[in-house]
Amino acid sequence: MRARGVIRAFGRTLALATMLALTLAAPGRAADTIRLAVQKTGTFSWELAAIRASGLDKEADLTLEVAELASTEAGKIAMRAGSADIILSDWLWVSRERALGAKLTFYPYSSALGAVMVPAASPIKTLADLKGRKLAVAGGAIDKSWLLLQARMKQDGIDLKSDATIVYGAPPLIAAKALDGEMEASLNFWNFCAQLEAKGFRRLAGIEEILPKLGAKGAVSAVGYVFDESWAASHKDAVARFIAMTRKAKQLLVTSDAAWDKIAPLTGTSDATLLKTYRERYRDGIPRRSIAEEEQDARVLYRVLAEIGGRDLVGPATELDPGTFYHAVPGD
């Protein structure tokens, strides 16, 4: 299955690269400028470092204007204000914004998700063992991974909200509580889980592992490049070149450990074990499925999230809004 996914991903990259070559063949063409709003500590900055170090932006004839922001929420504000062309966010937010009138669209960036982590010697061996335990949750009560975990456990008759002691907090705080031994288990974002892994913690279950039980057929990209569909329509060639460029960067980060040398300073660590874990988890999260497959599974998971998270999470729409996913090339 993985081999077919890699072949299909290569085919899509080749199609986009062909479009890119044809576009750049036009004489006297000025580079297109794309404004990016990027969380300073996020993994998008890793990809951009690889792009610049390898000259992929120049190859794509793109000028990338990058605004580094403190949070993902700041990126959403920049998008709403029209001061950014592309940000990273999730299809859930895009669908909600579309239902409220903002015609944003989403293209997969990463399927890397969080995980439930426990100390190596913990007696907790299965998700069912979380019953009666102290569980720290990053991101708050309507965090998507938390809601998906609850939905999965309800299938087994376990209501984690009432059957376990839940503590919410920011991802760094949750990681610190796990390391200090305050919590018996923690659910955190993938990069913080990588930090715990490097410290000897055990992955009880990755959120991607529970998705099939909720109806998904494969890995689903939770995070993607988000942009306005009218802007994309008027900058179609530039968007195609941007997507082709980012795919080349991801392929470089899959095949070249040396490419990670440019990224290491951005990770905030020099620990070789942690850097290796970051590299492996990042690579695992690179999208390899067609957009149609991604979209189909997102629709299934949207219904699960809408049922358990309600209007606070999804707004007025009970179904994933049509047009949420952007199709870059025919057959994508």
C-alpha positions as CSV (number, residue, x, y, z in Angstrom):
1,M,0.0,0.0,0.0
2,R,2.8,2.4,0.9
3,A,4.6,1.7,-2.3
4,R,1.5,2.5,-4.4
5,G,1.1,5.7,-2.4
6,V,4.6,6.8,-3.2
7,I,4.2,6.0,-6.9
8,R,0.9,7.9,-7.0
9,A,2.5,10.9,-5.1
10,F,5.4,10.8,-7.6
11,G,3.0,10.8,-10.5
12,R,1.2,13.9,-9.1
13,T,4.5,15.6,-8.5
14,L,5.6,14.9,-12.1
15,A,2.3,16.3,-13.5
16,L,2.8,19.5,-11.5
17,A,6.4,19.7,-12.5
18,T,5.4,19.5,-16.1
19,M,2.9,22.4,-15.6
20,L,5.7,24.2,-13.9
21,A,8.1,23.7,-16.8
22,L,5.6,24.9,-19.4
23,T,4.7,27.9,-17.3
24,L,8.4,28.9,-16.9
25,A,9.0,28.6,-20.6
26,A,7.3,31.9,-21.2
27,P,10.0,34.5,-21.9
28,G,10.4,37.7,-19.8
29,R,8.2,36.4,-17.0
30,A,8.6,38.1,-13.6
31,A,8.6,36.0,-10.5
32,D,5.2,35.8,-8.7
33,T,5.1,36.8,-5.1
34,I,3.3,34.7,-2.5
35,R,2.8,36.1,1.0
36,L,3.0,33.4,3.7
37,A,2.0,33.7,7.3
38,V,4.0,31.1,9.2
39,Q,4.0,30.1,12.9
40,K,7.6,30.8,13.9
41,T,8.0,27.6,15.8
42,G,6.0,25.4,13.4
43,T,7.1,22.8,10.9
44,F,6.2,24.9,7.9
45,S,9.4,26.9,8.7
46,W,11.3,23.6,8.3
47,E,9.9,23.1,4.8
48,L,10.7,26.7,3.9
49,A,14.3,26.3,5.1
50,A,14.7,23.3,2.8
51,I,13.1,25.2,-0.1
52,R,15.5,28.2,0.3
53,A,18.6,26.1,0.9
54,S,18.0,24.1,-2.3
55,G,16.8,27.0,-4.4
56,L,13.4,25.5,-5.1
57,D,11.7,28.9,-4.8
58,K,13.9,30.3,-7.5
59,E,13.4,27.2,-9.7
60,A,9.7,27.7,-9.3
61,D,10.0,31.4,-10.2
62,L,8.4,32.4,-6.9
63,T,9.2,35.1,-4.4
64,L,8.1,34.0,-1.0
65,E,7.4,36.8,1.5
66,V,7.3,35.2,4.9
67,A,5.7,36.8,8.0
68,E,6.6,34.9,11.1
69,L,3.8,34.9,13.7
70,A,3.4,33.7,17.3
71,S,0.5,31.3,16.8
72,T,-1.8,29.6,14.3
73,E,-4.6,31.9,15.4
74,A,-2.5,34.9,14.3
75,G,-2.3,33.2,10.9
76,K,-6.0,32.9,10.7
77,I,-6.3,36.6,11.5
78,A,-3.8,37.5,8.8
79,M,-5.8,35.4,6.3
80,R,-9.1,37.1,7.2
81,A,-7.5,40.5,7.0
82,G,-6.2,39.8,3.5
83,S,-2.5,40.2,4.6
84,A,-1.5,36.7,3.8
85,D,-2.1,34.5,0.7
86,I,-1.3,31.2,2.3
87,I,-1.3,29.9,5.8
88,L,-1.4,26.5,7.5
89,S,-4.6,25.3,9.1
90,D,-7.0,22.4,9.1
91,W,-9.9,21.4,6.8
92,L,-12.3,21.6,9.8
93,W,-11.7,25.3,10.1
94,V,-11.8,25.9,6.4
95,S,-15.2,24.1,6.1
96,R,-16.5,26.2,9.0
97,E,-15.3,29.4,7.4
98,R,-16.9,28.4,4.1
99,A,-20.2,27.8,5.8
100,L,-19.9,31.3,7.2
101,G,-19.3,32.8,3.8
102,A,-15.5,32.9,3.5
103,K,-14.5,30.9,0.4
104,L,-11.2,29.4,1.6
105,T,-9.8,26.1,0.3
106,F,-7.4,23.5,1.6
107,Y,-4.5,21.5,0.1
108,P,-2.9,18.7,2.2
109,Y,0.4,19.5,4.0
110,S,0.8,16.8,6.6
111,S,-1.1,13.8,8.1
112,A,1.1,13.8,11.2
113,L,-1.2,13.6,14.2
114,G,-0.7,13.4,18.0
115,A,-0.6,10.4,20.2
116,V,-1.3,9.1,23.6
117,M,2.0,8.8,25.4
118,V,2.8,7.0,28.7
119,P,6.1,6.4,30.6
120,A,8.0,3.3,29.4
121,A,7.2,1.3,32.6
122,S,3.6,2.4,32.8
123,P,1.0,-0.4,33.5
124,I,-1.2,1.3,31.0
125,K,-1.1,-1.1,28.0
126,T,-4.2,-0.3,26.0
127,L,-6.5,2.7,25.5
128,A,-9.1,1.0,27.7
129,D,-6.6,1.2,30.6
130,L,-7.0,5.0,30.5
131,K,-10.2,4.5,32.5
132,G,-9.7,5.8,36.0
133,R,-6.4,7.5,35.1
134,K,-5.1,11.0,35.0
135,L,-4.9,12.1,31.3
136,A,-3.4,15.4,30.2
137,V,-4.8,16.8,26.9
138,A,-3.2,19.5,24.8
139,G,-5.3,22.0,22.9
140,G,-8.4,22.2,25.0
141,A,-11.8,20.6,25.2
142,I,-12.6,20.8,21.5
143,D,-9.2,19.7,20.2
144,K,-9.7,17.4,17.2
145,S,-7.4,14.6,18.4
146,W,-9.1,14.6,21.8
147,L,-12.6,14.5,20.2
148,L,-11.5,11.6,17.9
149,L,-10.1,9.7,20.9
150,Q,-13.3,10.2,22.8
151,A,-15.4,9.0,19.8
152,R,-13.2,5.9,19.5
153,M,-13.5,5.0,23.2
154,K,-17.2,5.5,23.2
155,Q,-17.4,2.6,20.7
156,D,-16.1,0.5,23.5
157,G,-18.5,2.0,26.1
158,I,-15.9,4.3,27.7
159,D,-16.6,8.0,28.2
160,L,-13.2,9.4,28.9
161,K,-14.6,12.8,30.0
162,S,-16.2,11.2,33.0
163,D,-14.3,7.9,33.3
164,A,-10.8,9.6,33.5
165,T,-9.5,12.7,35.2
166,I,-8.8,15.2,32.4
167,V,-6.4,18.1,32.6
168,Y,-6.2,20.6,29.7
169,G,-3.3,22.8,28.8
170,A,-1.0,24.2,26.2
171,P,1.2,21.6,24.5
172,P,4.5,22.6,26.2
173,L,2.8,22.5,29.6
174,I,1.3,19.1,28.9
175,A,4.7,17.8,27.9
176,A,6.2,19.1,31.1
177,K,3.5,17.5,33.2
178,A,4.2,14.2,31.5
179,L,8.0,14.5,32.1
180,D,7.4,15.5,35.7
181,G,5.2,12.4,36.3
182,E,2.2,14.5,37.3
183,M,0.0,12.7,34.7
184,E,-0.3,9.0,34.0
185,A,-0.8,9.6,30.3
186,S,-0.9,12.5,27.9
187,L,-2.4,13.4,24.5
188,N,-0.2,15.9,22.7
189,F,0.7,17.2,19.3
190,W,3.1,15.1,17.3
191,N,6.2,17.1,17.7
192,F,5.8,17.2,21.5
193,C,5.2,13.4,21.4
194,A,8.5,13.1,19.6
195,Q,10.2,14.9,22.5
196,L,8.7,12.4,24.9
197,E,9.7,9.5,22.7
198,A,13.3,10.7,22.7
199,K,13.1,10.7,26.5
200,G,12.0,7.1,26.6
201,F,8.2,7.5,26.7
202,R,6.0,4.9,24.9
203,R,3.4,5.6,22.3
204,L,0.3,4.0,23.6
205,A,-1.6,4.8,20.4
206,G,-1.2,7.3,17.6
207,I,-4.4,9.1,16.6
208,E,-3.9,7.9,13.0
209,E,-4.2,4.4,14.3
210,I,-7.7,4.9,15.6
211,L,-9.0,6.5,12.4
212,P,-9.9,3.3,10.6
213,K,-12.2,2.4,13.5
214,L,-14.0,5.7,12.9
215,G,-14.5,5.0,9.2
216,A,-11.4,6.4,7.5
217,K,-9.7,4.3,4.8
218,G,-6.2,5.6,5.2
219,A,-4.1,8.5,6.5
220,V,-5.9,11.8,6.5
221,S,-4.1,15.1,6.3
222,A,-5.2,17.2,9.3
223,V,-3.2,20.2,8.3
224,G,-2.9,21.9,4.9
225,Y,-2.1,25.0,2.9
226,V,-5.1,27.3,3.1
227,F,-5.9,30.1,0.7
228,D,-8.8,32.0,-0.8
229,E,-10.3,30.2,-3.8
230,S,-10.7,33.4,-5.8
231,W,-7.1,34.3,-5.2
232,A,-6.2,30.7,-6.4
233,A,-8.3,31.1,-9.5
234,S,-6.5,34.3,-10.5
235,H,-3.1,32.9,-9.6
236,K,-3.6,29.3,-10.8
237,D,-0.1,28.9,-12.3
238,A,1.6,30.3,-9.2
239,V,-0.4,28.0,-7.0
240,A,0.5,25.0,-9.1
241,R,4.2,26.0,-9.0
242,F,3.9,26.5,-5.2
243,I,2.5,23.0,-4.7
244,A,5.0,21.4,-7.0
245,M,7.8,23.3,-5.1
246,T,6.6,22.0,-1.7
247,R,6.3,18.5,-3.0
248,K,9.9,18.6,-4.2
249,A,10.9,19.9,-0.8
250,K,9.1,17.1,0.9
251,Q,10.7,14.5,-1.4
252,L,14.1,16.0,-0.6
253,L,13.4,15.7,3.1
254,V,12.5,12.1,2.6
255,T,15.6,11.1,0.6
256,S,18.3,13.4,2.1
257,D,19.4,13.4,5.8
258,A,21.8,16.1,4.8
259,A,18.9,18.4,4.0
260,W,17.9,18.2,7.6
261,D,21.1,20.0,8.6
262,K,19.5,23.3,7.5
263,I,16.4,22.5,9.6
264,A,18.1,21.3,12.8
265,P,18.7,24.9,14.2
266,L,15.0,25.6,13.8
267,T,13.9,22.6,15.9
268,G,15.3,24.1,19.2
269,T,17.4,21.0,20.0
270,S,20.8,19.5,19.2
271,D,19.9,16.2,20.7
272,A,20.6,13.6,18.0
273,T,17.9,11.2,19.2
274,L,15.2,13.8,19.2
275,L,16.3,15.1,15.8
276,K,16.1,11.6,14.4
277,T,12.6,11.2,15.8
278,Y,11.5,14.5,14.4
279,R,12.8,13.4,11.0
280,E,11.0,10.1,11.1
281,R,7.7,11.5,12.3
282,Y,7.8,14.3,9.7
283,R,8.4,11.8,6.9
284,D,5.6,9.6,8.1
285,G,3.2,12.5,7.9
286,I,3.9,13.4,4.2
287,P,0.7,13.0,2.2
288,R,0.7,10.2,-0.3
289,R,-3.0,9.7,-1.2
290,S,-5.1,11.3,-3.9
291,I,-7.1,14.4,-3.0
292,A,-10.3,12.5,-3.7
293,E,-9.3,9.9,-1.1
294,E,-8.3,12.5,1.4
295,E,-11.6,14.4,0.9
296,Q,-13.7,11.2,1.2
297,D,-12.2,10.3,4.6
298,A,-12.4,13.9,5.8
299,R,-16.1,13.9,5.1
300,V,-16.5,10.7,7.3
301,L,-14.4,12.2,10.1
302,Y,-16.2,15.5,9.9
303,R,-19.4,13.8,10.7
304,V,-17.8,12.1,13.7
305,L,-16.4,15.4,14.9
306,A,-19.7,17.3,14.3
307,E,-21.6,14.7,16.4
308,I,-19.3,14.9,19.4
309,G,-18.0,18.5,19.1
310,G,-21.3,20.2,18.1
311,R,-21.7,23.8,16.9
312,D,-18.8,25.0,19.1
313,L,-16.5,23.0,16.8
314,V,-18.1,23.0,13.4
315,G,-20.5,25.9,13.4
316,P,-23.7,25.7,11.5
317,A,-22.7,23.0,9.0
318,T,-23.2,19.3,9.8
319,E,-21.3,18.2,6.6
320,L,-18.0,19.1,5.2
321,D,-18.5,22.1,2.9
322,P,-18.2,21.3,-0.8
323,G,-15.0,23.0,-2.2
324,T,-13.1,22.6,1.1
325,F,-10.4,20.6,-0.7
326,Y,-8.5,22.2,-3.6
327,H,-7.7,20.1,-6.6
328,A,-4.5,21.3,-8.1
329,V,-4.2,19.2,-11.3
330,P,-6.6,16.8,-13.1
331,G,-6.8,13.5,-11.3
332,D,-5.2,14.9,-8.2
